[in-house]
Amino acid sequence: MSKTQQPTNSSILDAHPGPLSFVVGDWDDAKTFYAAVPINGNKLAIIHQANVIKICRTAQSARNFISKHQKMRKKIISYPQTGPLV
């Protein structure tokens, strides 16, 4: 795993563990930091800037959503919308 994807192993002693949580991005930059934490047994909540932005069923779908969300944010940042000219 790369430096930007730090795994956690918080359920190592659980007999029936659900999906493991994981983080993506730089720890020190809130704009690029995402966390996927388990909720309701087998689902993962994706958290970005202290907001739950999506609930996914699998870790792979969570990773896919995070990568799409990162690309979308880069596109919005590189091409900002301008208001109507008066």
Secondary structure, 3 states (H helix, E strand, C coil): CCCCCCECCCCCCCCCCCCCCEEECCCCCCCCCEEEEEECCCEEEEEECCEEEEEECCHHHHHHHHHHHHHHHHHHHHCCCCCCCC
